[in-house]
Amino acid sequence: MYRFGYYDEICATVQMAACPLLGDSQVGYEPTCYARNIEVRNALIFQMATLIIDIIALFMTIIMIIHVRSKYTAVGRKEMVLVFYIYFLMIILDFITISGIIPISSVVYPYFVAGYLGLTTAMCWCLMLNGIVGFQWTEDGTAASLWTFRLTSLLIFGLMYFVSIATFKEVKGFSKAHPLGLFIMYFIFNPLFLLIYVVLQVVVVVNT
């Protein structure tokens, strides 16, 4: 049964990079069903299916960046490219953490996972801001618009990064066993940002 603020049932169902860093035990949460690992030159490659999807996503993101950058008259072109840049970096970190390239036992593993989580929230935030661009709150493509996107996305990234590291290291007020702050940021705010973006896009389309 899923419980608010807890990762146990979620991690039992889905393999997530943060799962080994959460929970009461030293090994964290483990999924009940594993994807088959592949051995390449005495090295184990984990989550091969996910890695294939990540590789495809990287190529598709590059294509989308080139495509968006070529649309010189599109509204919010530069702002949307920023979303794809963040997504590109997010996929790279997902590839590194989920594949075992950086072992779970490594001292730097929590920092890469925190970076991935931070980029995920920053991307959702940046996408939500793109939904506002269509309302012409400021001239798109200008320094004011772009720096608003960059600075606020950096702020959101830093906030999520701090919450992640504080949870993994159990800084005072944060707990790996009950990662409420991390849960709210990842499973409440991220979907909320995406929902707001969808609603704003629907409003723009209906009113044009």
Contacts in CASP RR format, 6 or more apart in sequence:
PFRMAT RR
TARGET T0000
AUTHOR 0000-0000-0000
METHOD contacts of the structure
MODEL  1
MYRFGYYDEICATVQMAACPLLGDSQVGYEPTCYARNIEVRNALIFQMAT
LIIDIIALFMTIIMIIHVRSKYTAVGRKEMVLVFYIYFLMIILDFITISG
IIPISSVVYPYFVAGYLGLTTAMCWCLMLNGIVGFQWTEDGTAASLWTFR
LTSLLIFGLMYFVSIATFKEVKGFSKAHPLGLFIMYFIFNPLFLLIYVVL
QVVVVVNT
1 9 0 8 1.000
2 9 0 8 1.000
2 10 0 8 1.000
3 9 0 8 1.000
4 183 0 8 1.000
5 178 0 8 1.000
5 179 0 8 1.000
5 180 0 8 1.000
5 181 0 8 1.000
5 183 0 8 1.000
5 184 0 8 1.000
6 178 0 8 1.000
6 179 0 8 1.000
6 183 0 8 1.000
7 16 0 8 1.000
7 18 0 8 1.000
7 19 0 8 1.000
7 22 0 8 1.000
7 23 0 8 1.000
7 29 0 8 1.000
7 179 0 8 1.000
7 183 0 8 1.000
8 23 0 8 1.000
8 29 0 8 1.000
10 16 0 8 1.000
11 19 0 8 1.000
11 22 0 8 1.000
11 28 0 8 1.000
11 29 0 8 1.000
11 30 0 8 1.000
11 31 0 8 1.000
12 29 0 8 1.000
12 30 0 8 1.000
12 31 0 8 1.000
12 32 0 8 1.000
13 31 0 8 1.000
13 32 0 8 1.000
14 31 0 8 1.000
15 31 0 8 1.000
15 34 0 8 1.000
15 35 0 8 1.000
15 47 0 8 1.000
15 50 0 8 1.000
15 98 0 8 1.000
17 94 0 8 1.000
17 97 0 8 1.000
17 98 0 8 1.000
17 112 0 8 1.000
17 113 0 8 1.000
17 116 0 8 1.000
18 113 0 8 1.000
18 117 0 8 1.000
18 164 0 8 1.000
18 168 0 8 1.000
18 182 0 8 1.000
19 28 0 8 1.000
19 29 0 8 1.000
19 30 0 8 1.000
19 31 0 8 1.000
20 27 0 8 1.000
20 28 0 8 1.000
20 29 0 8 1.000
20 30 0 8 1.000
20 104 0 8 1.000
21 28 0 8 1.000
21 104 0 8 1.000
21 109 0 8 1.000
21 110 0 8 1.000
21 113 0 8 1.000
21 167 0 8 1.000
21 168 0 8 1.000
21 176 0 8 1.000
22 28 0 8 1.000
22 29 0 8 1.000
22 167 0 8 1.000
22 168 0 8 1.000
22 176 0 8 1.000
22 177 0 8 1.000
22 179 0 8 1.000
22 182 0 8 1.000
23 29 0 8 1.000
23 176 0 8 1.000
23 177 0 8 1.000
24 176 0 8 1.000
24 177 0 8 1.000
28 176 0 8 1.000
35 46 0 8 1.000
35 47 0 8 1.000
35 48 0 8 1.000
35 49 0 8 1.000
35 50 0 8 1.000
36 48 0 8 1.000
37 44 0 8 1.000
37 45 0 8 1.000
37 46 0 8 1.000
37 48 0 8 1.000
38 44 0 8 1.000
38 45 0 8 1.000
38 48 0 8 1.000
39 45 0 8 1.000
44 100 0 8 1.000
45 51 0 8 1.000
45 99 0 8 1.000
45 100 0 8 1.000
46 98 0 8 1.000
46 99 0 8 1.000
46 100 0 8 1.000
47 98 0 8 1.000
47 99 0 8 1.000
50 94 0 8 1.000
50 98 0 8 1.000
50 99 0 8 1.000
51 95 0 8 1.000
51 98 0 8 1.000
51 99 0 8 1.000
54 91 0 8 1.000
54 94 0 8 1.000
54 95 0 8 1.000
54 98 0 8 1.000
55 95 0 8 1.000
57 87 0 8 1.000
57 91 0 8 1.000
58 88 0 8 1.000
58 91 0 8 1.000
58 92 0 8 1.000
58 95 0 8 1.000
61 84 0 8 1.000
61 87 0 8 1.000
61 88 0 8 1.000
61 91 0 8 1.000
62 88 0 8 1.000
64 84 0 8 1.000
65 81 0 8 1.000
65 84 0 8 1.000
65 85 0 8 1.000
65 88 0 8 1.000
68 74 0 8 1.000
68 77 0 8 1.000
68 80 0 8 1.000
68 81 0 8 1.000
68 84 0 8 1.000
69 77 0 8 1.000
69 81 0 8 1.000
71 77 0 8 1.000
74 80 0 8 1.000
75 133 0 8 1.000
75 134 0 8 1.000
75 140 0 8 1.000
76 130 0 8 1.000
76 133 0 8 1.000
76 134 0 8 1.000
76 140 0 8 1.000
76 141 0 8 1.000
76 145 0 8 1.000
77 140 0 8 1.000
77 141 0 8 1.000
78 140 0 8 1.000
78 141 0 8 1.000
78 145 0 8 1.000
78 146 0 8 1.000
79 126 0 8 1.000
79 129 0 8 1.000
79 130 0 8 1.000
79 133 0 8 1.000
79 140 0 8 1.000
79 141 0 8 1.000
79 145 0 8 1.000
79 146 0 8 1.000
79 149 0 8 1.000
80 130 0 8 1.000
82 126 0 8 1.000
82 146 0 8 1.000
82 149 0 8 1.000
82 150 0 8 1.000
82 153 0 8 1.000
83 123 0 8 1.000
83 126 0 8 1.000
83 127 0 8 1.000
83 130 0 8 1.000
86 119 0 8 1.000
86 122 0 8 1.000
86 123 0 8 1.000
86 126 0 8 1.000
86 153 0 8 1.000
87 123 0 8 1.000
89 119 0 8 1.000
90 116 0 8 1.000
90 119 0 8 1.000
90 120 0 8 1.000
90 123 0 8 1.000
93 112 0 8 1.000
93 113 0 8 1.000
93 115 0 8 1.000
93 116 0 8 1.000
93 119 0 8 1.000
94 116 0 8 1.000
95 101 0 8 1.000
96 102 0 8 1.000
96 112 0 8 1.000
97 109 0 8 1.000
97 112 0 8 1.000
97 113 0 8 1.000
97 116 0 8 1.000
102 108 0 8 1.000
102 109 0 8 1.000
102 112 0 8 1.000
103 109 0 8 1.000
110 164 0 8 1.000
110 165 0 8 1.000
110 168 0 8 1.000
110 169 0 8 1.000
111 165 0 8 1.000
113 164 0 8 1.000
113 168 0 8 1.000
114 160 0 8 1.000
114 161 0 8 1.000
114 164 0 8 1.000
114 165 0 8 1.000
114 168 0 8 1.000
115 157 0 8 1.000
115 161 0 8 1.000
115 164 0 8 1.000
117 160 0 8 1.000
117 161 0 8 1.000
117 164 0 8 1.000
117 182 0 8 1.000
117 185 0 8 1.000
117 186 0 8 1.000
118 156 0 8 1.000
118 157 0 8 1.000
118 158 0 8 1.000
118 160 0 8 1.000
118 161 0 8 1.000
118 164 0 8 1.000
119 157 0 8 1.000
120 160 0 8 1.000
120 186 0 8 1.000
120 190 0 8 1.000
121 156 0 8 1.000
121 157 0 8 1.000
121 159 0 8 1.000
121 160 0 8 1.000
121 185 0 8 1.000
121 186 0 8 1.000
121 189 0 8 1.000
121 190 0 8 1.000
121 193 0 8 1.000
122 153 0 8 1.000
122 154 0 8 1.000
122 156 0 8 1.000
122 157 0 8 1.000
122 160 0 8 1.000
124 189 0 8 1.000
124 190 0 8 1.000
124 193 0 8 1.000
124 194 0 8 1.000
125 152 0 8 1.000
125 153 0 8 1.000
125 156 0 8 1.000
125 193 0 8 1.000
126 149 0 8 1.000
126 153 0 8 1.000
127 193 0 8 1.000
127 194 0 8 1.000
127 197 0 8 1.000
128 193 0 8 1.000
128 194 0 8 1.000
128 196 0 8 1.000
128 197 0 8 1.000
128 200 0 8 1.000
129 148 0 8 1.000
129 149 0 8 1.000
129 152 0 8 1.000
129 153 0 8 1.000
130 197 0 8 1.000
131 196 0 8 1.000
131 197 0 8 1.000
131 200 0 8 1.000
131 201 0 8 1.000
131 204 0 8 1.000
132 200 0 8 1.000
133 140 0 8 1.000
133 145 0 8 1.000
134 140 0 8 1.000
134 200 0 8 1.000
134 204 0 8 1.000
135 200 0 8 1.000
135 204 0 8 1.000
138 144 0 8 1.000
138 145 0 8 1.000
138 148 0 8 1.000
139 145 0 8 1.000
159 185 0 8 1.000
160 185 0 8 1.000
160 186 0 8 1.000
163 174 0 8 1.000
163 181 0 8 1.000
163 182 0 8 1.000
163 185 0 8 1.000
164 182 0 8 1.000
165 171 0 8 1.000
166 173 0 8 1.000
166 174 0 8 1.000
167 174 0 8 1.000
167 175 0 8 1.000
167 176 0 8 1.000
167 179 0 8 1.000
167 181 0 8 1.000
167 182 0 8 1.000
168 176 0 8 1.000
170 176 0 8 1.000
174 181 0 8 1.000
END
